[in-house]
Amino acid sequence: MLSFLRRNSSTLDTGAAERNAPPLQLLVIASDKDKAEWATLMNGLSVEDGRSIEVTQCGWDDIMCAAEPKSSVPIVVHLRKSKLHPKRPTTLRPDFALIRNEVSVPGKDYRNQMFGLMFAGVQSVNSFSSIYSFCEKAVVQAELFNISRRCGMDANGDEIFPVMPQQYFASFQEMMYTQAFPAVVKIGSAHAGMGKMMINDHHQMEDFRTCLAMTKGSGDSTSAYCCAEEFVEGDYDLRIQKIGEHYRCFKRISVSGAWKTNTGSSRLEHIELTPKYKRWADEAAQMFGGLDILTVDAIHESSTGREYILEVNGTSSGLAPDTSEEDNIHIRDLVIEKMNASFCRQTTVVVKARWRSRECPPVMPRRSRLPPTPLRQKLLQQRQWPRRKSDGPSTGRRHGEWAAE
């Protein structure tokens, strides 16, 4: 009876400890992204062990980081302002992060803040390593070409993962465009239509080359790098969206007449997710160790009916206005699942030590530990071992070589 009471009291103590445990701190980098209020979305939710989740939402430009991984406080984030405290600075020690804004855009680069979170080992959706890789479009395109080569061709001889052919130039000095005109050039990590131009002939390409020479490159580069590809006249664009295990597929038709369909006005239609489009999203989800949130952008060529993958977007992928509320719920569920895996389902690795005690079998003699072989049995019977001969100029043997009997 008393043991039963003791068991009940320990259960009550454990439950009370879980209820009294401090909440997990979730840092959400989402400055006006899809107009989502993440504190409201996470209100009343908790992880599997009962700990609640406290949300702080802000932008990259609102935080400053200091990290010391081996101390009792591995990370301290100073916020100039946040959704909860818009007029005064606060301090935060995040346990997990959801990133919905680009860390590097033209004119702004917040990678130093991200490095602080990485330095302290804070986990995130998407992973910080993938976000860092997405800072350079050339790195993303290189990974897409790797996927295309790995997938190969189907039975009809068509590419399974058809990436738009491109050329890369490290600076203006290497520019020698060999594809057809008109062409599209993209300077550095072109983002949201910025840094992109359509070139009609080689005269305009030469003019563009002189403009590229005035840009600033990284390190000792004489200019920024650029990529060039053939301009494809498309009937519409495709976007395949993947959030965890949830998929959507859209067709985007420009109504403004701009060749950059992602900058002008356009009409968005939901279409069926075919096995081909799902394969594209699943293959792209394996990039850089895994992407939890991604979109694949493709174009449908009007003259041939062929489809080409243009790019893949990561953690900052925009959501369709009519489905953004539902998709944010999917992102919320994905974050909670990742937090459960990180804080509630960690497995402990037990290392078994070999102890010599009376219960253990007797230790075998030193000479009998090695597996028996015919040569070893013969040597044991003779009770003698071959001798080593010292290295000399006349022996021609290497050091440690057995002497012939």
ROLODO-200611 format. One line per field, with one value per residue (C-alpha): residue in three letters; x, y negated, z negated; residue number from 1. Coordinates in pm, 1 decimal, decimal comma. Layout:
N
type (ALA ...)
px (X ...)
py (Y ...)
pz (Z ...)
seq (NUM ...)
END
This chain:
405
type (MET LEU SER PHE LEU ARG ARG ASN SER SER THR LEU ASP THR GLY ALA ALA GLU ARG ASN ALA PRO PRO LEU GLN LEU LEU VAL ILE ALA SER ASP LYS ASP LYS ALA GLU TRP ALA THR LEU MET ASN GLY LEU SER VAL GLU ASP GLY ARG SER ILE GLU VAL THR GLN CYS GLY TRP ASP ASP ILE MET CYS ALA ALA GLU PRO LYS SER SER VAL PRO ILE VAL VAL HIS LEU ARG LYS SER LYS LEU HIS PRO LYS ARG PRO THR THR LEU ARG PRO ASP PHE ALA LEU ILE ARG ASN GLU VAL SER VAL PRO GLY LYS ASP TYR ARG ASN GLN MET PHE GLY LEU MET PHE ALA GLY VAL GLN SER VAL ASN SER PHE SER SER ILE TYR SER PHE CYS GLU LYS ALA VAL VAL GLN ALA GLU LEU PHE ASN ILE SER ARG ARG CYS GLY MET ASP ALA ASN GLY ASP GLU ILE PHE PRO VAL MET PRO GLN GLN TYR PHE ALA SER PHE GLN GLU MET MET TYR THR GLN ALA PHE PRO ALA VAL VAL LYS ILE GLY SER ALA HIS ALA GLY MET GLY LYS MET MET ILE ASN ASP HIS HIS GLN MET GLU ASP PHE ARG THR CYS LEU ALA MET THR LYS GLY SER GLY ASP SER THR SER ALA TYR CYS CYS ALA GLU GLU PHE VAL GLU GLY ASP TYR ASP LEU ARG ILE GLN LYS ILE GLY GLU HIS TYR ARG CYS PHE LYS ARG ILE SER VAL SER GLY ALA TRP LYS THR ASN THR GLY SER SER ARG LEU GLU HIS ILE GLU LEU THR PRO LYS TYR LYS ARG TRP ALA ASP GLU ALA ALA GLN MET PHE GLY GLY LEU ASP ILE LEU THR VAL ASP ALA ILE HIS GLU SER SER THR GLY ARG GLU TYR ILE LEU GLU VAL ASN GLY THR SER SER GLY LEU ALA PRO ASP THR SER GLU GLU ASP ASN ILE HIS ILE ARG ASP LEU VAL ILE GLU LYS MET ASN ALA SER PHE CYS ARG GLN THR THR VAL VAL VAL LYS ALA ARG TRP ARG SER ARG GLU CYS PRO PRO VAL MET PRO ARG ARG SER ARG LEU PRO PRO THR PRO LEU ARG GLN LYS LEU LEU GLN GLN ARG GLN TRP PRO ARG ARG LYS SER ASP GLY PRO SER THR GLY ARG ARG HIS GLY GLU TRP ALA ALA GLU)
px (0,0 278,3 468,2 156,3 139,4 505,9 453,6 160,3 353,4 646,7 407,4 252,7 596,5 696,1 378,1 425,1 785,3 672,8 408,5 655,8 928,9 1012,4 857,4 1059,3 1160,7 1076,3 1236,2 1040,4 1219,1 917,6 890,0 544,7 578,2 228,9 101,4 109,7 95,3 294,1 222,8 -146,5 -85,2 114,2 -120,2 -211,6 15,4 291,8 542,3 493,0 645,7 399,9 627,7 460,5 602,7 673,4 703,6 910,8 856,9 1085,7 1302,4 1670,8 1749,5 1595,6 1838,3 2197,8 2357,1 2629,4 2709,5 2920,1 2828,3 3002,2 2858,3 2532,0 2386,9 2495,0 2308,8 2181,1 1977,2 1919,7 1611,2 1572,2 1200,1 955,6 588,4 532,9 746,9 750,1 883,4 1151,4 1448,8 1436,2 1664,1 1593,0 1758,0 1600,9 1571,9 1443,7 1399,7 1161,9 1310,7 1067,4 1278,5 1580,3 1901,8 2078,8 1910,1 2047,1 2169,1 2125,3 2318,1 2237,1 2449,5 2649,4 2334,6 2261,5 2618,0 2556,9 2254,9 2450,9 2747,9 2525,2 2370,7 2017,2 1811,5 1574,4 1326,6 1472,4 1815,2 2071,1 2314,1 2060,9 1976,8 2347,0 2376,0 2075,7 2255,3 2433,9 2222,2 2518,6 2545,5 2173,7 2190,1 2495,5 2298,6 2006,6 2238,1 2371,4 2015,4 1946,6 2253,0 2164,0 1803,2 1899,8 1646,3 1311,7 1204,1 1118,8 1460,7 1337,9 1508,3 1338,7 1456,4 1484,1 1685,0 1709,8 2055,4 2275,9 2624,5 2827,4 3087,1 3308,7 3348,5 3305,4 3643,8 3522,0 3199,9 3168,3 2799,5 2746,0 2370,7 2090,2 1942,6 1741,0 1906,8 1847,2 2139,8 2132,7 2391,3 2511,8 2235,5 1952,9 1642,7 1273,6 1336,2 1623,7 1956,0 1798,9 1802,9 1689,0 1954,6 1841,9 2174,4 2551,8 2576,1 2358,5 2555,4 2874,0 2708,6 2596,2 2950,4 3086,4 2820,7 2907,1 3267,2 3150,0 2996,5 3177,7 3277,2 3358,5 3719,5 3968,6 3716,3 3719,3 3337,8 3030,0 2961,8 2666,4 2466,5 2314,3 2047,7 1835,8 1508,6 1209,9 871,1 627,9 252,1 260,2 480,9 453,9 511,5 522,0 507,6 612,2 570,4 665,5 453,5 192,8 203,1 37,6 72,0 -5,1 -13,9 75,8 -33,2 94,0 -170,9 60,8 266,2 599,2 850,6 933,0 616,8 713,8 718,4 411,2 45,2 -51,1 -336,5 -281,9 -465,9 -457,5 -378,6 -342,1 -21,4 100,0 357,8 611,8 568,4 575,3 902,0 1049,8 957,3 1082,2 1415,1 1458,3 1372,5 1698,2 1914,7 2171,7 2080,4 1703,5 1452,8 1134,5 984,9 1047,6 898,3 1005,2 955,1 929,7 817,8 603,1 749,3 477,2 643,6 742,6 528,4 839,6 881,1 1203,9 1290,2 1411,3 1494,7 1417,1 1329,9 1387,7 1266,8 1145,0 912,3 604,9 257,0 -48,4 -279,8 -591,0 -419,2 -167,8 -366,0 -391,2 -26,8 88,4 -94,9 107,1 427,7 321,5 259,7 595,7 776,4 608,7 703,0 1065,5 1067,6 926,3 1200,1 1466,7 1353,4 1124,6 1248,2 1621,7 1772,1 2050,6 2337,0 2447,7 2808,4 2855,6 3182,7 3361,9 3407,4 3620,9 3439,3 3364,5 3047,0 3237,4 3398,1 3769,1 4002,4 4182,3 4560,5 4742,3 4880,6 4543,8 4347,5 4426,7 4219,8 4393,3 4561,8 4777,5 5091,0 5015,9 4951,5 5281,2 5468,9 5304,5 5408,0 5766,9 5760,6 5957,3 5885,1 6065,5 6323,1 6344,9 6659,6 6786,2 6761,8 7088,3 7205,8 7255,4 6925,7 6699,5 6412,1 6194,6 6178,0 5967,9 5983,7 5993,8 6313,0 6281,2 6338,6)
py (0,0 -240,0 -156,5 -240,8 -579,5 -639,2 -564,4 -803,9 -1077,1 -1044,0 -1066,2 -1379,7 -1531,6 -1461,8 -1620,2 -1923,2 -1958,2 -1953,1 -2215,9 -2437,9 -2399,7 -2724,0 -2758,2 -2690,7 -3008,3 -3014,6 -3289,3 -3364,0 -3574,7 -3688,7 -4060,1 -4108,4 -3769,5 -3666,2 -3894,6 -3599,3 -3659,3 -3362,9 -3430,1 -3388,6 -3076,3 -2915,4 -3028,0 -2742,7 -2486,9 -2290,4 -2016,8 -1653,2 -1685,3 -1961,3 -2263,6 -2563,5 -2763,3 -3133,3 -3313,3 -3619,4 -3751,3 -4008,2 -4076,2 -4013,9 -4383,4 -4380,9 -4137,0 -4126,6 -3796,9 -3683,1 -3312,3 -3101,4 -2736,3 -2578,9 -2815,6 -2785,3 -3050,9 -2946,5 -3223,1 -3569,7 -3763,4 -4134,2 -4264,7 -4628,9 -4569,3 -4282,6 -4217,4 -4180,1 -4481,0 -4720,1 -5020,8 -4880,3 -4644,6 -4299,2 -3998,6 -3644,7 -3302,9 -3111,1 -2732,1 -2702,4 -2929,3 -2956,5 -3156,5 -3307,3 -3601,4 -3599,5 -3650,6 -3814,9 -4044,5 -4319,4 -4597,8 -4403,8 -4110,9 -3967,7 -3654,8 -3764,6 -3742,4 -3399,1 -3287,6 -3365,5 -3134,2 -2865,6 -2909,6 -2836,4 -2526,7 -2665,0 -2445,6 -2591,5 -2543,9 -2541,1 -2437,0 -2715,6 -2523,1 -2517,8 -2886,7 -2969,2 -2774,2 -2960,1 -3291,7 -3229,2 -3149,3 -2992,6 -2733,0 -2654,4 -2617,8 -2392,8 -2163,2 -2159,0 -2047,5 -1772,9 -1650,0 -1660,9 -1449,0 -1202,2 -1159,8 -1111,5 -1037,5 -860,2 -588,8 -852,5 -1014,2 -1323,6 -1462,0 -1361,1 -1681,0 -1931,3 -2232,5 -2533,0 -2532,9 -2812,5 -2956,6 -3087,3 -3364,8 -3437,0 -3802,9 -4030,8 -3916,5 -3559,1 -3652,5 -3469,4 -3391,6 -3101,4 -3035,8 -3184,2 -3533,9 -3683,0 -3595,1 -3658,8 -3757,9 -3746,2 -3931,9 -3754,0 -3635,3 -3804,3 -3816,5 -3886,2 -4008,5 -4240,4 -4213,3 -4050,3 -4183,0 -4060,2 -4095,9 -4092,0 -4062,5 -4055,3 -4435,9 -4468,0 -4184,7 -4384,5 -4686,0 -4471,8 -4336,6 -4688,4 -4754,0 -4428,0 -4546,1 -4829,7 -4595,6 -4485,5 -4122,8 -3917,7 -3879,2 -3961,6 -3920,9 -4206,1 -4212,2 -4020,6 -3685,9 -3639,7 -3363,4 -3373,8 -3159,8 -3160,5 -3351,7 -3117,4 -3252,0 -3078,9 -3039,9 -3029,0 -2961,4 -2667,9 -2665,3 -2342,4 -2404,6 -2158,7 -2216,2 -1903,6 -1635,4 -1876,8 -1971,2 -2233,8 -2312,2 -2645,3 -2788,8 -3157,1 -3354,3 -3707,9 -3974,1 -4280,2 -4178,0 -4196,0 -3927,1 -3898,4 -3721,9 -3728,0 -4109,9 -4218,7 -4138,6 -3778,4 -3535,1 -3228,7 -2901,7 -2577,0 -2273,0 -1902,0 -1775,0 -1516,6 -1246,0 -1438,0 -1758,6 -1568,2 -1405,6 -1749,2 -1868,6 -1549,2 -1566,9 -1934,7 -1857,7 -1660,4 -1965,6 -2072,4 -1804,6 -1849,8 -2133,0 -2142,7 -2440,8 -2489,0 -2590,5 -2480,4 -2739,7 -2621,3 -2758,0 -2602,9 -2690,1 -2802,8 -2686,7 -2332,5 -2256,4 -2160,0 -2251,2 -2376,6 -2418,4 -2774,6 -2781,5 -2647,2 -2873,7 -2773,1 -2881,9 -3226,9 -3090,0 -3306,7 -3161,2 -3204,2 -3470,6 -3251,1 -2959,3 -3140,6 -3089,1 -2714,7 -2688,6 -2876,5 -2612,6 -2346,6 -2539,1 -2565,4 -2190,1 -2127,5 -2346,3 -2171,7 -1831,6 -1943,4 -2078,8 -1751,9 -1561,0 -1794,4 -1834,6 -1540,5 -1239,6 -1250,8 -905,1 -829,4 -618,5 -368,7 -255,3 87,8 127,0 458,5 535,4 817,4 981,5 1324,7 1342,2 1281,7 1570,5 1618,2 1411,1 1621,8 1639,6 1373,2 1607,6 1769,8 1450,0 1444,7 1672,9 2006,8 2039,7 2321,6 2106,3 1994,2 2351,6 2460,0 2178,8 2258,1 2619,9 2518,6 2274,7 2018,2 1708,1 1585,0 1322,0 978,4 889,2 534,0 328,2 313,6 214,7 577,4 727,8 528,9 558,9 285,2 212,5 470,2 734,0 1096,1 1289,4 1606,8 1927,0)
pz (0,0 -93,1 223,8 423,0 249,9 320,3 688,7 704,4 525,8 768,4 1063,0 918,4 858,7 1220,3 1353,6 1130,9 1247,4 1609,4 1541,9 1356,7 1621,0 1800,9 2147,4 2459,2 2636,9 3009,2 3215,5 3534,7 3796,4 3997,1 4055,0 4212,7 4385,7 4503,1 4221,7 3981,0 3604,3 3474,6 3107,8 3188,6 3397,8 3113,3 2835,7 2600,3 2766,5 2598,1 2672,0 2573,3 2225,2 2134,2 2169,8 2326,2 2617,1 2586,6 2921,6 3006,4 3359,7 3519,6 3825,4 3886,3 3842,5 3493,5 3329,4 3206,3 3099,9 2861,1 2820,8 2582,9 2647,7 2344,1 2084,3 1894,5 2125,8 2477,4 2661,3 2580,9 2835,7 2779,3 2955,1 3043,4 3084,8 3136,9 3196,0 2821,5 2719,7 3016,7 2818,6 2588,0 2617,6 2465,0 2417,1 2534,8 2504,5 2795,8 2790,6 3148,6 3449,4 3742,8 4029,5 4280,8 4407,3 4634,3 4439,2 4733,8 4987,5 5212,8 4987,3 4661,6 4520,2 4177,1 4193,2 3887,6 3675,1 3817,0 3742,4 3374,9 3366,1 3550,6 3313,2 3013,0 3174,3 3203,2 3434,9 3688,7 3974,1 4233,3 4109,3 4081,2 4301,5 4585,9 4532,7 4555,0 4882,0 5025,4 4976,9 5307,9 5612,9 5791,8 5512,3 5540,1 5918,0 5888,5 5657,6 5902,8 6182,3 5953,1 5895,6 6270,2 6345,4 6071,2 6188,0 6553,0 6827,6 6835,8 7081,6 7345,0 7329,2 7143,9 6835,8 6511,4 6339,4 6628,8 6512,0 6742,6 6913,6 6782,2 6810,9 6517,2 6534,4 6233,9 6342,3 6643,9 6776,0 6835,5 7014,9 7346,0 7396,6 7641,0 7623,3 7831,5 7802,5 7648,4 7317,6 6949,0 6726,6 6347,0 6139,7 5825,4 5594,7 5784,0 5564,9 5636,2 5988,8 5893,9 6077,6 6387,1 6743,1 7082,7 7355,3 7719,0 7903,7 7860,5 7875,3 7566,0 7405,0 7449,7 7291,0 7000,4 6964,8 6914,0 6649,3 6473,4 6450,1 6222,7 5964,6 5651,7 5622,6 5314,1 5204,3 5480,3 5763,4 6012,3 6026,8 5917,2 6082,5 6313,7 6479,9 6828,2 6991,0 7303,0 7270,9 7292,7 7395,8 7160,8 7150,1 6772,1 6472,8 6235,6 5860,9 5661,9 5287,4 5017,4 4642,1 4452,3 4615,7 4753,8 5123,9 5343,6 5712,1 5879,8 6231,2 6256,8 6564,4 6614,7 6681,6 6685,8 6989,9 6799,8 6887,2 6515,8 6411,8 6043,8 6031,1 6231,3 6177,8 6235,7 6188,6 5968,7 6029,7 5833,9 6048,3 5985,3 5828,3 6079,9 5991,3 6200,7 6001,8 5673,1 5781,8 5848,7 5498,1 5331,5 5512,7 5424,6 5060,2 5032,9 5105,7 4845,1 4594,1 4627,0 4678,7 4470,0 4656,4 5028,6 5360,8 5707,9 5982,7 6344,0 6680,6 6954,1 7295,1 7536,6 7860,3 7759,4 7453,5 7258,3 6891,8 6734,6 6367,0 6312,9 5942,9 5596,7 5303,7 4944,5 4603,0 4716,2 4985,7 5021,7 4977,3 5197,6 5052,5 5055,5 4878,8 4657,4 4335,4 4389,1 4497,8 4188,4 3983,0 4167,2 4087,0 3722,2 3699,1 3867,7 3612,7 3318,1 3461,6 3497,6 3142,2 3009,1 3189,3 3049,2 2687,4 2606,1 2802,6 2758,5 2724,4 2481,3 2607,4 2342,5 2364,7 2213,5 2023,8 1989,2 1621,5 1492,2 1204,4 1068,6 1280,5 1605,8 1791,5 1725,0 1937,4 2197,4 2182,0 2375,9 2641,6 2708,2 2770,0 3140,7 3367,3 3430,7 3768,4 3906,1 3890,1 3533,4 3418,0 3572,2 3398,5 3065,4 3099,6 3175,3 2878,9 3071,7 3279,0 3589,9 3516,5 3671,4 3853,7 3838,2 4150,1 4338,3 4680,5 4780,6 4659,4 4894,0 4643,8 4504,5 4132,9 3945,4 4222,6 4109,5 4174,6 4380,1 4183,8)
seq (1 2 3 4 5 6 7 8 9 10 11 12 13 14 15 16 17 18 19 20 21 22 23 24 25 26 27 28 29 30 31 32 33 34 35 36 37 38 39 40 41 42 43 44 45 46 47 48 49 50 51 52 53 54 55 56 57 58 59 60 61 62 63 64 65 66 67 68 69 70 71 72 73 74 75 76 77 78 79 80 81 82 83 84 85 86 87 88 89 90 91 92 93 94 95 96 97 98 99 100 101 102 103 104 105 106 107 108 109 110 111 112 113 114 115 116 117 118 119 120 121 122 123 124 125 126 127 128 129 130 131 132 133 134 135 136 137 138 139 140 141 142 143 144 145 146 147 148 149 150 151 152 153 154 155 156 157 158 159 160 161 162 163 164 165 166 167 168 169 170 171 172 173 174 175 176 177 178 179 180 181 182 183 184 185 186 187 188 189 190 191 192 193 194 195 196 197 198 199 200 201 202 203 204 205 206 207 208 209 210 211 212 213 214 215 216 217 218 219 220 221 222 223 224 225 226 227 228 229 230 231 232 233 234 235 236 237 238 239 240 241 242 243 244 245 246 247 248 249 250 251 252 253 254 255 256 257 258 259 260 261 262 263 264 265 266 267 268 269 270 271 272 273 274 275 276 277 278 279 280 281 282 283 284 285 286 287 288 289 290 291 292 293 294 295 296 297 298 299 300 301 302 303 304 305 306 307 308 309 310 311 312 313 314 315 316 317 318 319 320 321 322 323 324 325 326 327 328 329 330 331 332 333 334 335 336 337 338 339 340 341 342 343 344 345 346 347 348 349 350 351 352 353 354 355 356 357 358 359 360 361 362 363 364 365 366 367 368 369 370 371 372 373 374 375 376 377 378 379 380 381 382 383 384 385 386 387 388 389 390 391 392 393 394 395 396 397 398 399 400 401 402 403 404 405)
END
